[in-house]
Amino acid sequence: MNIKKKTDCKYIVLLLIFMAFIAACSDHNHPTDILENLPILPEKELRGIWMTTAWGLDWPMGNYDEKVQKKLYTDYLDLCESCHINAIFFQVRSMADAFYDSRYESWSKTITGVTGQKPSYDVLNFLIDEAHKRGIQFHAWINPYRIATRADKSQSFSELDAKIPQMWVKDYDKVRIYNPALPEVWQRISDIVKELLSHYDVDGIHFDDYFYPSLSSSESMKDDAEYAQYGKGTFESIEDFRRHNVDTVVQKVQQVIRDVKPWVVFSISPAADNTYNYNTIYADVLKWSQNGWTDVIIPQLYFSTGTDDSSFNQLLYWWSQFTYKNTLMVGYGIYKFGDSTQGEQFQSSDDLKKQFAYATSMKKVKGGLLYSAKYLTENKVGITDVIKDEYKNPALPPCVISSMANNKPEVPSGVLASKGELSWTGTGQEEVKYAVYKSNGPGKTATLLGTTSGTSYPLSEKGTYFVTSVNRYNVESDLSKLTRWGN
């Protein structure tokens, strides 16, 4: 080898060593330096409210005029927005009826006063669009089995919808239901969910705690024939058979969600007493959680705090031990506050503060739902003021579909602050919204100002700002470049 080649090799080796040293320093120090100087994103939390339409309780309250209905709903949403509530769980199918044009069941009597009568507007699209305009998620709450109710067996049920086969129905003293034991019913419920998902931009499908009916001591479930046909020899008991029937519906609903719109959240709000769930309505909630058949479990903890087993905090602690593959949220019974029949602790808002504080201390709890919407408007004993104080700043809902948690969207670029407006270049990805933050300093928790589907946001005060993108799974990107506005 000649001298020139040796010299060239020597320079190349030295250059490689120098580059490796720089890379090592960069890999070890630079990201840490950056992280130490970045603001911290606030905790994600679902803040929801149930809106009940059975008997018109929250909406439309017996109002059948389109303008009145729309204003009642948007007034609710405006109040929710002012409380920084980010999700509404709206009952779109309470008694085998529909708030949309369905091939399986008729238009709800709740909307027009007449079963099967088509309203003058696209009700469900309106409900969803108005929620989304305000950055509020829309979860479609349905009751899988209930068809009708009556005070007692001396009264008659209303005429069965012609779309529902009579042989699929079971009548009891106070309730008429789809027969949970029939494979045809399993498929019908799955088809109803598929139809809803296929035509409407919902963010979630939600069941409450109506599965098998809770009967009086004098009643029988009257399902011996179904057990003999479908379950005997397969299940050790008729109770196991009933739980299997409910399990199957839960699994089928989850599967159709994953097949049609996999980002849609599947949640169930069981009764607070899991013995009741398991032995009375045959809902094996812990099994669903162990198998990941639902995304979120929201026990209805409609009790005051205390030391009894049935108190709010004791029940929440119990549920926190059994979340398994689910996200845990809390059902708050705000309807009890200010009701003189509910006991001393509900005669002020103090216990609601305690409930929020206890739930916040539980790391597994990722949000909660308030029951129900009209009580937010009434503000008895100042509960709405407590809620506003608890939810001081906006929050993003968490990602509850764990398989997608690491699938971050792209970071917004080109962030600029000028003339009272923050602007950025969109990521170009579909189904992405943008979260706008004000920095409170390095290493401090930033303040979420709001979300938008656009690429600009108005600013009202000087400060340092940044943006993230958020996909349909509620997964958030890394932070954009920080930019300053104002002197």
The 8 nearest C-alpha neighbors of each residue, nearest first, counted from 0:
[[1, 4, 2, 5, 3, 6, 8, 7],
 [0, 2, 4, 3, 5, 6, 7, 8],
 [1, 3, 5, 4, 6, 0, 7, 8],
 [4, 2, 6, 5, 1, 7, 0, 8],
 [3, 5, 7, 6, 2, 1, 8, 0],
 [6, 4, 2, 8, 3, 7, 9, 1],
 [5, 7, 9, 3, 4, 8, 2, 10],
 [8, 6, 4, 10, 9, 5, 3, 11],
 [9, 7, 11, 5, 6, 10, 12, 4],
 [8, 10, 6, 12, 7, 11, 5, 13],
 [11, 9, 13, 7, 8, 12, 14, 6],
 [10, 12, 14, 8, 9, 13, 15, 7],
 [13, 11, 15, 9, 14, 10, 8, 16],
 [14, 12, 10, 16, 15, 11, 17, 9],
 [15, 13, 11, 17, 12, 16, 10, 18],
 [14, 16, 18, 12, 17, 13, 19, 11],
 [15, 17, 13, 19, 14, 18, 20, 12],
 [18, 16, 20, 14, 15, 19, 13, 21],
 [19, 17, 15, 21, 20, 16, 22, 14],
 [18, 20, 22, 16, 17, 21, 23, 15],
 [21, 19, 17, 23, 18, 22, 16, 24],
 [22, 20, 18, 24, 23, 19, 25, 17],
 [23, 21, 25, 19, 24, 20, 26, 18],
 [24, 22, 20, 26, 25, 21, 19, 27],
 [23, 25, 21, 27, 22, 26, 28, 20],
 [24, 26, 29, 22, 23, 28, 27, 21],
 [27, 25, 23, 24, 28, 22, 29, 30],
 [26, 28, 24, 25, 23, 29, 30, 31],
 [29, 27, 25, 31, 24, 30, 26, 32],
 [28, 30, 25, 32, 31, 33, 26, 27],
 [31, 29, 33, 32, 28, 34, 26, 27],
 [32, 30, 34, 33, 29, 28, 35, 27],
 [31, 33, 29, 35, 30, 34, 28, 36],
 [32, 34, 30, 36, 31, 35, 29, 37],
 [35, 33, 31, 37, 36, 32, 30, 442],
 [34, 36, 32, 33, 37, 442, 31, 441],
 [37, 35, 441, 33, 34, 442, 32, 38],
 [36, 38, 441, 34, 35, 442, 33, 39],
 [37, 39, 441, 442, 443, 445, 444, 440],
 [40, 38, 444, 443, 445, 442, 41, 37],
 [39, 41, 445, 444, 38, 42, 446, 447],
 [42, 40, 444, 445, 39, 43, 446, 394],
 [43, 41, 44, 40, 394, 395, 397, 365],
 [42, 44, 397, 395, 396, 394, 41, 45],
 [45, 43, 366, 396, 365, 397, 395, 394],
 [44, 46, 396, 366, 47, 367, 397, 365],
 [47, 45, 84, 85, 367, 366, 86, 368],
 [46, 48, 368, 86, 87, 84, 45, 85],
 [47, 49, 369, 368, 87, 88, 371, 372],
 [48, 50, 88, 371, 370, 372, 89, 369],
 [51, 49, 89, 372, 57, 371, 88, 90],
 [52, 50, 57, 90, 56, 53, 49, 58],
 [51, 53, 55, 58, 56, 90, 57, 54],
 [54, 52, 55, 93, 51, 56, 94, 109],
 [53, 55, 56, 52, 109, 60, 51, 61],
 [56, 54, 52, 60, 58, 53, 59, 57],
 [55, 57, 54, 52, 60, 51, 58, 53],
 [58, 56, 51, 373, 50, 55, 52, 60],
 [59, 57, 60, 55, 52, 56, 51, 50],
 [58, 60, 55, 62, 61, 68, 57, 52],
 [61, 59, 55, 58, 62, 56, 57, 54],
 [60, 62, 59, 55, 63, 109, 58, 112],
 [63, 61, 59, 60, 64, 68, 67, 110],
 [64, 62, 111, 110, 61, 65, 112, 68],
 [63, 65, 67, 66, 62, 68, 111, 69],
 [66, 64, 68, 67, 69, 63, 119, 120],
 [67, 65, 69, 68, 64, 70, 71, 63],
 [66, 68, 70, 64, 69, 65, 71, 62],
 [69, 67, 65, 71, 66, 70, 59, 64],
 [68, 70, 66, 72, 71, 67, 65, 73],
 [69, 71, 73, 67, 72, 68, 74, 66],
 [72, 70, 68, 74, 69, 73, 67, 75],
 [71, 73, 75, 69, 70, 74, 68, 76],
 [72, 74, 76, 70, 75, 71, 77, 69],
 [75, 73, 77, 71, 72, 76, 70, 78],
 [76, 74, 72, 78, 73, 77, 79, 71],
 [75, 77, 73, 79, 78, 74, 80, 72],
 [78, 76, 80, 74, 79, 75, 73, 81],
 [77, 79, 81, 75, 76, 80, 74, 82],
 [80, 78, 76, 82, 84, 77, 81, 83],
 [79, 81, 83, 77, 82, 78, 84, 76],
 [80, 82, 78, 79, 83, 77, 84, 387],
 [83, 81, 387, 79, 80, 84, 78, 390],
 [84, 82, 80, 393, 81, 390, 85, 79],
 [83, 85, 46, 79, 82, 80, 47, 86],
 [86, 84, 135, 46, 136, 47, 83, 45],
 [87, 85, 136, 47, 135, 137, 84, 46],
 [86, 88, 48, 137, 47, 89, 138, 136],
 [89, 87, 138, 49, 140, 48, 139, 50],
 [88, 90, 50, 140, 139, 87, 91, 49],
 [91, 89, 140, 51, 52, 92, 141, 93],
 [90, 92, 98, 140, 141, 89, 139, 97],
 [93, 91, 141, 97, 96, 90, 94, 95],
 [92, 94, 142, 53, 141, 90, 95, 91],
 [95, 93, 146, 145, 96, 147, 92, 142],
 [96, 94, 146, 92, 93, 104, 145, 97],
 [97, 95, 107, 94, 92, 104, 105, 106],
 [96, 98, 106, 107, 92, 99, 105, 91],
 [97, 99, 91, 107, 123, 106, 122, 92],
 [98, 100, 97, 101, 123, 106, 122, 121],
 [101, 99, 106, 102, 97, 98, 105, 117],
 [102, 100, 103, 104, 99, 105, 97, 106],
 [101, 103, 104, 100, 105, 162, 194, 191],
 [102, 104, 101, 162, 191, 105, 163, 187],
 [105, 103, 96, 101, 162, 102, 97, 95],
 [106, 104, 115, 96, 97, 107, 101, 114],
 [107, 105, 115, 97, 96, 116, 114, 98],
 [108, 106, 96, 97, 109, 114, 110, 98],
 [107, 109, 114, 113, 112, 110, 111, 106],
 [110, 108, 107, 112, 111, 55, 54, 52],
 [111, 109, 108, 107, 63, 112, 118, 59],
 [112, 110, 63, 113, 108, 109, 118, 116],
 [111, 113, 108, 109, 110, 63, 114, 61],
 [114, 112, 108, 111, 116, 115, 107, 109],
 [115, 113, 108, 107, 116, 106, 112, 105],
 [114, 116, 106, 105, 113, 117, 107, 108],
 [117, 115, 113, 114, 106, 118, 111, 108],
 [116, 118, 106, 115, 119, 111, 100, 120],
 [119, 117, 120, 111, 116, 110, 121, 122],
 [118, 120, 117, 65, 121, 122, 111, 64],
 [121, 119, 118, 122, 65, 125, 117, 124],
 [122, 120, 124, 123, 125, 99, 119, 118],
 [121, 123, 125, 120, 124, 126, 98, 99],
 [122, 124, 126, 125, 121, 99, 98, 127],
 [125, 123, 127, 126, 122, 121, 128, 199],
 [124, 126, 122, 128, 123, 127, 129, 121],
 [127, 125, 123, 124, 129, 128, 122, 130],
 [126, 128, 124, 130, 125, 129, 137, 123],
 [129, 127, 131, 125, 130, 126, 124, 132],
 [128, 130, 132, 131, 126, 127, 125, 133],
 [131, 129, 135, 127, 128, 133, 132, 136],
 [130, 132, 134, 128, 135, 133, 129, 127],
 [133, 131, 129, 130, 134, 128, 135, 127],
 [132, 134, 131, 135, 130, 129, 80, 76],
 [133, 135, 131, 132, 450, 130, 136, 85],
 [136, 134, 85, 130, 86, 131, 133, 137],
 [135, 137, 86, 202, 85, 87, 131, 130],
 [136, 138, 87, 202, 201, 86, 127, 88],
 [139, 137, 203, 88, 202, 204, 201, 87],
 [140, 138, 204, 89, 205, 203, 91, 88],
 [141, 139, 90, 205, 89, 91, 88, 206],
 [142, 140, 92, 206, 90, 93, 91, 143],
 [141, 143, 93, 144, 206, 145, 92, 209],
 [142, 144, 141, 145, 188, 210, 206, 209],
 [145, 143, 177, 176, 142, 146, 210, 179],
 [144, 146, 176, 94, 147, 142, 175, 143],
 [147, 145, 94, 95, 176, 175, 144, 177],
 [148, 146, 175, 94, 174, 145, 156, 176],
 [147, 149, 174, 173, 175, 156, 150, 146],
 [150, 148, 173, 151, 174, 156, 154, 147],
 [149, 151, 173, 154, 148, 152, 153, 172],
 [152, 150, 173, 172, 153, 149, 154, 155],
 [153, 151, 172, 154, 173, 155, 150, 149],
 [152, 154, 151, 155, 150, 172, 149, 173],
 [155, 153, 152, 151, 149, 156, 150, 173],
 [156, 154, 157, 153, 152, 149, 151, 158],
 [155, 157, 149, 158, 147, 154, 148, 175],
 [156, 158, 159, 155, 147, 148, 149, 160],
 [157, 159, 160, 156, 161, 155, 147, 114],
 [160, 158, 161, 157, 163, 165, 156, 162],
 [159, 161, 162, 163, 158, 105, 104, 164],
 [160, 162, 163, 159, 164, 104, 165, 158],
 [161, 163, 160, 104, 103, 164, 105, 102],
 [164, 162, 161, 160, 165, 159, 104, 103],
 [165, 163, 166, 167, 162, 161, 168, 160],
 [164, 166, 167, 168, 163, 159, 161, 169],
 [165, 167, 164, 168, 169, 178, 163, 177],
 [168, 166, 165, 178, 164, 177, 184, 169],
 [169, 167, 177, 178, 165, 166, 176, 170],
 [170, 168, 176, 178, 175, 177, 171, 167],
 [171, 169, 175, 174, 176, 168, 172, 173],
 [170, 172, 174, 173, 175, 169, 152, 218],
 [173, 171, 152, 151, 174, 170, 149, 218],
 [174, 172, 149, 151, 148, 171, 150, 152],
 [173, 175, 148, 171, 147, 172, 170, 149],
 [176, 174, 170, 147, 146, 169, 171, 148],
 [177, 175, 145, 146, 144, 169, 168, 178],
 [176, 178, 168, 144, 167, 179, 169, 145],
 [177, 179, 168, 169, 180, 167, 181, 176],
 [180, 178, 181, 177, 244, 184, 245, 211],
 [181, 179, 178, 244, 225, 182, 241, 184],
 [180, 182, 184, 183, 179, 178, 185, 167],
 [183, 181, 185, 184, 186, 180, 179, 244],
 [184, 182, 186, 181, 185, 187, 167, 188],
 [183, 185, 187, 181, 186, 182, 188, 179],
 [186, 184, 182, 248, 183, 188, 187, 189],
 [185, 187, 189, 183, 184, 188, 190, 182],
 [188, 186, 184, 190, 189, 185, 183, 191],
 [189, 187, 191, 190, 185, 186, 184, 143],
 [188, 190, 186, 192, 252, 187, 191, 251],
 [191, 189, 193, 187, 192, 188, 186, 194],
 [190, 192, 188, 194, 193, 189, 187, 195],
 [191, 193, 195, 189, 190, 194, 196, 188],
 [194, 192, 190, 196, 195, 191, 197, 255],
 [195, 193, 197, 191, 192, 196, 190, 198],
 [194, 196, 192, 193, 197, 198, 199, 191],
 [197, 195, 193, 194, 199, 198, 192, 201],
 [196, 198, 194, 195, 193, 199, 259, 260],
 [199, 197, 196, 195, 194, 200, 193, 201],
 [200, 198, 196, 201, 195, 197, 124, 123],
 [199, 201, 202, 196, 198, 127, 197, 124],
 [202, 200, 137, 203, 199, 138, 139, 196],
 [203, 201, 263, 138, 137, 136, 264, 200],
 [202, 204, 138, 264, 263, 201, 265, 139],
 [205, 203, 139, 265, 138, 140, 264, 266],
 [204, 206, 140, 266, 267, 139, 265, 141],
 [207, 205, 267, 141, 140, 142, 266, 268],
 [206, 208, 268, 267, 209, 269, 205, 142],
 [209, 207, 269, 270, 268, 210, 206, 267],
 [208, 210, 207, 142, 211, 212, 144, 280],
 [211, 209, 280, 212, 208, 144, 282, 281],
 [210, 212, 280, 281, 209, 213, 179, 279],
 [213, 211, 280, 214, 210, 209, 174, 279],
 [212, 214, 279, 280, 211, 215, 209, 210],
 [215, 213, 212, 218, 216, 219, 220, 217],
 [214, 216, 217, 218, 213, 219, 172, 173],
 [215, 217, 218, 214, 219, 213, 220, 172],
 [216, 218, 215, 219, 214, 172, 220, 171],
 [219, 217, 215, 216, 214, 220, 172, 171],
 [218, 220, 221, 217, 214, 216, 222, 215],
 [219, 221, 222, 218, 214, 171, 223, 212],
 [222, 220, 219, 223, 224, 218, 169, 225],
 [221, 223, 225, 224, 220, 226, 180, 219],
 [224, 222, 226, 225, 221, 227, 237, 220],
 [225, 223, 227, 226, 222, 228, 221, 229],
 [226, 224, 228, 222, 227, 223, 229, 180],
 [225, 227, 230, 223, 229, 224, 228, 231],
 [226, 228, 231, 224, 225, 229, 230, 223],
 [229, 227, 225, 226, 230, 224, 231, 223],
 [230, 228, 226, 225, 227, 231, 180, 233],
 [231, 229, 226, 233, 234, 227, 240, 228],
 [232, 230, 227, 233, 226, 234, 229, 228],
 [231, 233, 234, 230, 235, 227, 229, 236],
 [234, 232, 230, 231, 235, 229, 240, 236],
 [235, 233, 236, 230, 232, 240, 231, 239],
 [234, 236, 239, 233, 237, 232, 231, 240],
 [237, 235, 238, 239, 234, 240, 231, 230],
 [236, 238, 240, 239, 241, 226, 234, 235],
 [239, 237, 241, 236, 240, 242, 281, 278],
 [240, 238, 242, 236, 237, 241, 243, 234],
 [241, 239, 237, 243, 238, 242, 234, 230],
 [242, 240, 244, 238, 243, 239, 281, 237],
 [241, 243, 281, 239, 245, 244, 240, 246],
 [242, 244, 246, 240, 241, 245, 247, 239],
 [245, 243, 241, 247, 242, 246, 180, 179],
 [244, 246, 242, 248, 247, 243, 249, 282],
 [247, 245, 243, 249, 244, 248, 242, 250],
 [248, 246, 250, 244, 245, 249, 251, 243],
 [247, 249, 251, 245, 250, 185, 246, 252],
 [248, 250, 246, 252, 247, 251, 253, 245],
 [251, 249, 247, 253, 248, 252, 292, 254],
 [252, 250, 254, 248, 253, 249, 247, 189],
 [253, 251, 249, 255, 189, 254, 250, 248],
 [252, 254, 256, 250, 251, 255, 249, 257],
 [255, 253, 251, 257, 256, 252, 258, 250],
 [254, 256, 258, 252, 257, 253, 259, 193],
 [257, 255, 253, 259, 254, 258, 260, 261],
 [256, 258, 261, 254, 255, 260, 259, 253],
 [259, 257, 255, 256, 254, 260, 261, 253],
 [258, 260, 256, 257, 255, 261, 196, 197],
 [261, 259, 256, 262, 257, 263, 258, 196],
 [260, 262, 257, 263, 256, 259, 258, 264],
 [261, 263, 472, 260, 471, 264, 257, 400],
 [264, 262, 203, 202, 261, 260, 265, 256],
 [263, 265, 203, 204, 294, 266, 262, 202],
 [266, 264, 204, 294, 293, 203, 205, 295],
 [267, 265, 295, 205, 294, 296, 293, 264],
 [266, 268, 206, 296, 207, 205, 297, 269],
 [267, 269, 297, 207, 298, 296, 208, 299],
 [270, 268, 208, 298, 207, 267, 299, 271],
 [269, 271, 299, 272, 298, 208, 276, 273],
 [270, 272, 299, 298, 300, 273, 269, 314],
 [273, 271, 270, 275, 274, 276, 309, 314],
 [272, 274, 276, 275, 277, 271, 270, 284],
 [273, 275, 277, 276, 272, 278, 279, 271],
 [276, 274, 279, 273, 278, 272, 277, 280],
 [277, 275, 273, 282, 280, 274, 281, 279],
 [278, 276, 281, 282, 274, 283, 275, 279],
 [277, 279, 275, 281, 274, 276, 280, 238],
 [280, 278, 275, 281, 276, 213, 277, 211],
 [279, 281, 211, 276, 210, 282, 212, 213],
 [282, 280, 277, 242, 278, 279, 276, 241],
 [281, 283, 276, 277, 284, 280, 242, 245],
 [284, 282, 277, 286, 285, 281, 242, 287],
 [283, 285, 287, 286, 282, 288, 276, 269],
 [286, 284, 288, 287, 283, 289, 321, 322],
 [287, 285, 289, 288, 284, 283, 290, 291],
 [288, 286, 292, 284, 290, 285, 289, 291],
 [287, 289, 291, 285, 286, 290, 324, 325],
 [290, 288, 286, 323, 287, 291, 324, 285],
 [291, 289, 287, 288, 292, 286, 324, 323],
 [290, 292, 288, 324, 293, 289, 287, 325],
 [293, 291, 287, 290, 250, 253, 288, 249],
 [292, 294, 291, 265, 295, 266, 287, 288],
 [295, 293, 325, 265, 266, 399, 264, 326],
 [294, 296, 266, 326, 325, 293, 327, 297],
 [295, 297, 267, 327, 268, 266, 328, 298],
 [296, 298, 268, 328, 329, 330, 327, 267],
 [299, 297, 269, 268, 271, 330, 270, 300],
 [298, 300, 330, 271, 270, 301, 268, 269],
 [301, 299, 330, 271, 302, 311, 298, 331],
 [300, 302, 332, 299, 331, 330, 311, 303],
 [303, 301, 311, 310, 300, 304, 332, 309],
 [304, 302, 311, 310, 350, 305, 344, 301],
 [303, 305, 311, 310, 312, 302, 354, 350],
 [306, 304, 310, 307, 303, 312, 311, 313],
 [305, 307, 310, 308, 313, 304, 312, 309],
 [308, 306, 310, 309, 305, 313, 304, 311],
 [307, 309, 310, 313, 306, 314, 305, 311],
 [308, 310, 307, 314, 311, 313, 302, 272],
 [311, 309, 304, 305, 307, 313, 302, 308],
 [310, 312, 304, 302, 303, 314, 313, 300],
 [311, 313, 315, 314, 304, 310, 316, 357],
 [314, 312, 316, 310, 315, 311, 308, 317],
 [313, 315, 317, 311, 316, 312, 310, 309],
 [314, 316, 312, 318, 317, 313, 319, 311],
 [315, 317, 319, 313, 314, 318, 312, 320],
 [318, 316, 314, 315, 319, 320, 313, 321],
 [319, 317, 315, 320, 321, 316, 314, 322],
 [318, 320, 316, 317, 321, 322, 315, 363],
 [321, 319, 318, 317, 322, 316, 323, 315],
 [322, 320, 318, 319, 323, 285, 317, 288],
 [321, 323, 325, 319, 320, 324, 327, 288],
 [322, 324, 289, 321, 288, 325, 291, 285],
 [325, 323, 291, 288, 289, 322, 290, 326],
 [326, 324, 294, 295, 322, 288, 323, 327],
 [325, 327, 295, 399, 294, 296, 322, 328],
 [328, 326, 364, 296, 295, 297, 365, 322],
 [327, 329, 297, 367, 366, 364, 365, 296],
 [330, 328, 367, 297, 298, 368, 331, 366],
 [329, 331, 299, 368, 300, 298, 367, 297],
 [332, 330, 369, 301, 333, 300, 368, 370],
 [333, 331, 301, 370, 334, 335, 369, 330],
 [332, 334, 335, 370, 336, 331, 369, 374],
 [335, 333, 332, 336, 374, 370, 371, 338],
 [336, 334, 333, 338, 332, 341, 345, 337],
 [337, 335, 345, 338, 334, 333, 346, 379],
 [336, 338, 346, 379, 380, 345, 339, 335],
 [337, 339, 340, 336, 335, 341, 346, 345],
 [340, 338, 341, 337, 342, 346, 345, 343],
 [341, 339, 338, 342, 335, 337, 343, 345],
 [342, 340, 339, 338, 335, 345, 343, 336],
 [343, 341, 344, 345, 340, 339, 346, 338],
 [342, 344, 346, 345, 341, 339, 347, 340],
 [343, 345, 346, 342, 350, 303, 347, 349],
 [346, 344, 336, 343, 347, 342, 337, 341],
 [345, 347, 337, 343, 344, 336, 380, 339],
 [348, 346, 380, 345, 349, 344, 337, 336],
 [347, 349, 351, 382, 350, 380, 381, 352],
 [350, 348, 352, 351, 347, 353, 344, 345],
 [349, 351, 353, 352, 348, 354, 344, 303],
 [350, 352, 354, 353, 348, 349, 355, 382],
 [353, 351, 355, 349, 350, 354, 356, 348],
 [354, 352, 350, 356, 351, 355, 357, 349],
 [355, 353, 351, 357, 356, 352, 350, 358],
 [354, 356, 358, 352, 353, 357, 359, 351],
 [355, 357, 353, 359, 354, 358, 352, 360],
 [356, 358, 360, 354, 359, 355, 353, 361],
 [357, 359, 355, 361, 360, 356, 354, 364],
 [360, 358, 356, 357, 361, 355, 364, 362],
 [359, 361, 357, 358, 362, 356, 364, 355],
 [362, 360, 358, 359, 363, 364, 357, 319],
 [363, 361, 364, 360, 359, 365, 358, 319],
 [362, 364, 361, 327, 365, 319, 326, 322],
 [365, 363, 327, 328, 362, 361, 366, 358],
 [366, 364, 44, 328, 327, 363, 45, 326],
 [367, 365, 45, 44, 328, 46, 364, 329],
 [366, 368, 329, 328, 46, 330, 47, 45],
 [367, 369, 47, 330, 48, 331, 46, 329],
 [370, 368, 48, 331, 371, 330, 49, 333],
 [371, 369, 332, 49, 333, 331, 48, 334],
 [370, 372, 49, 369, 374, 373, 50, 48],
 [371, 373, 50, 375, 374, 49, 57, 48],
 [374, 372, 376, 375, 57, 371, 377, 50],
 [375, 373, 377, 376, 372, 334, 371, 378],
 [374, 376, 373, 372, 378, 377, 383, 371],
 [375, 377, 373, 374, 378, 372, 383, 78],
 [376, 378, 374, 379, 375, 373, 383, 382],
 [379, 377, 383, 381, 382, 375, 376, 374],
 [378, 380, 381, 337, 377, 382, 336, 374],
 [381, 379, 347, 337, 348, 382, 378, 336],
 [380, 382, 378, 384, 379, 383, 348, 385],
 [383, 381, 385, 384, 378, 348, 380, 379],
 [384, 382, 386, 378, 385, 381, 375, 387],
 [383, 385, 387, 381, 382, 386, 388, 378],
 [386, 384, 382, 388, 383, 387, 389, 381],
 [387, 385, 383, 389, 388, 384, 390, 382],
 [388, 386, 82, 390, 384, 389, 385, 391],
 [387, 389, 385, 391, 386, 390, 384, 82],
 [390, 388, 386, 387, 391, 385, 355, 352],
 [389, 391, 387, 388, 392, 83, 386, 82],
 [392, 390, 388, 389, 387, 393, 83, 82],
 [391, 393, 390, 394, 83, 447, 446, 448],
 [392, 394, 83, 447, 449, 448, 391, 390],
 [395, 393, 43, 44, 396, 392, 447, 85],
 [394, 396, 43, 44, 397, 45, 393, 85],
 [395, 397, 45, 44, 43, 473, 394, 398],
 [398, 396, 43, 44, 473, 399, 395, 45],
 [397, 399, 473, 474, 472, 400, 404, 396],
 [400, 398, 401, 397, 294, 326, 295, 264],
 [401, 399, 402, 398, 403, 294, 404, 472],
 [400, 402, 404, 403, 399, 398, 405, 324],
 [401, 403, 400, 404, 405, 406, 399, 398],
 [402, 404, 406, 401, 405, 400, 472, 474],
 [403, 405, 401, 406, 402, 474, 398, 400],
 [406, 404, 403, 407, 474, 402, 401, 475],
 [405, 407, 403, 404, 408, 474, 402, 475],
 [408, 406, 476, 405, 474, 475, 409, 404],
 [409, 407, 476, 468, 470, 406, 410, 475],
 [408, 410, 476, 426, 411, 407, 468, 477],
 [409, 411, 476, 479, 477, 467, 468, 412],
 [412, 410, 426, 425, 479, 424, 467, 468],
 [413, 411, 424, 414, 423, 410, 479, 425],
 [412, 414, 423, 424, 415, 411, 422, 480],
 [413, 415, 423, 412, 422, 480, 424, 482],
 [416, 414, 422, 421, 423, 413, 482, 417],
 [417, 415, 421, 484, 420, 422, 482, 483],
 [416, 418, 420, 419, 415, 421, 484, 422],
 [419, 417, 420, 416, 484, 421, 458, 485],
 [420, 418, 458, 417, 457, 459, 421, 416],
 [419, 421, 457, 458, 417, 418, 456, 416],
 [420, 422, 416, 456, 455, 415, 457, 417],
 [423, 421, 455, 415, 414, 454, 420, 416],
 [424, 422, 414, 413, 454, 412, 415, 425],
 [423, 425, 412, 413, 411, 454, 426, 414],
 [426, 424, 427, 411, 454, 423, 412, 428],
 [425, 427, 428, 411, 409, 424, 410, 412],
 [426, 428, 425, 429, 431, 424, 409, 411],
 [429, 427, 426, 431, 430, 408, 409, 425],
 [428, 430, 431, 427, 470, 426, 432, 471],
 [431, 429, 471, 470, 428, 432, 469, 452],
 [432, 430, 470, 469, 429, 428, 468, 471],
 [431, 433, 452, 469, 451, 468, 470, 450],
 [434, 432, 468, 451, 450, 467, 469, 452],
 [433, 435, 450, 467, 466, 449, 468, 436],
 [436, 434, 466, 448, 449, 447, 450, 465],
 [437, 435, 447, 448, 465, 446, 464, 466],
 [436, 438, 464, 446, 445, 463, 439, 447],
 [437, 439, 445, 463, 440, 464, 38, 436],
 [440, 438, 445, 443, 437, 444, 38, 441],
 [439, 441, 443, 438, 38, 442, 37, 445],
 [442, 440, 36, 38, 37, 443, 35, 439],
 [441, 443, 38, 37, 39, 35, 36, 440],
 [444, 442, 38, 440, 441, 39, 439, 445],
 [443, 445, 39, 41, 40, 38, 439, 446],
 [444, 446, 438, 439, 40, 437, 39, 38],
 [447, 445, 437, 436, 448, 438, 444, 392],
 [448, 446, 436, 449, 393, 435, 445, 437],
 [449, 447, 436, 435, 446, 393, 437, 450],
 [450, 448, 435, 447, 434, 393, 451, 436],
 [449, 451, 434, 433, 435, 134, 432, 452],
 [450, 452, 453, 433, 432, 434, 449, 134],
 [451, 453, 432, 433, 454, 450, 431, 430],
 [454, 452, 451, 455, 433, 432, 456, 425],
 [453, 455, 423, 422, 425, 424, 452, 456],
 [456, 454, 422, 421, 453, 423, 420, 457],
 [455, 457, 421, 420, 422, 458, 454, 435],
 [458, 456, 420, 419, 421, 459, 455, 422],
 [459, 457, 419, 420, 460, 456, 421, 461],
 [458, 460, 419, 457, 461, 420, 462, 484],
 [461, 459, 458, 462, 485, 419, 484, 457],
 [460, 462, 485, 484, 486, 459, 463, 483],
 [461, 463, 484, 483, 460, 464, 485, 437],
 [462, 464, 483, 438, 482, 437, 484, 481],
 [465, 463, 437, 482, 481, 436, 438, 483],
 [464, 466, 481, 436, 479, 435, 480, 482],
 [465, 467, 435, 479, 434, 436, 478, 433],
 [468, 466, 434, 478, 476, 433, 479, 410],
 [467, 469, 433, 476, 432, 475, 434, 410],
 [468, 470, 475, 432, 431, 474, 473, 433],
 [469, 471, 431, 473, 472, 474, 430, 408],
 [472, 470, 473, 262, 430, 431, 469, 474],
 [471, 473, 262, 474, 470, 398, 403, 400],
 [474, 472, 398, 471, 470, 469, 397, 475],
 [475, 473, 472, 469, 470, 398, 407, 404],
 [476, 474, 469, 468, 407, 473, 467, 408],
 [477, 475, 408, 407, 468, 467, 410, 409],
 [476, 478, 410, 467, 479, 475, 409, 407],
 [479, 477, 467, 466, 476, 480, 410, 465],
 [478, 480, 466, 465, 411, 410, 467, 481],
 [479, 481, 465, 482, 414, 478, 412, 466],
 [482, 480, 465, 464, 479, 463, 483, 414],
 [481, 483, 464, 463, 415, 480, 465, 416],
 [484, 482, 463, 462, 464, 416, 485, 481],
 [485, 483, 461, 416, 462, 463, 417, 482],
 [484, 486, 461, 462, 483, 460, 419, 417],
 [485, 484, 461, 462, 483, 460, 463, 417]]
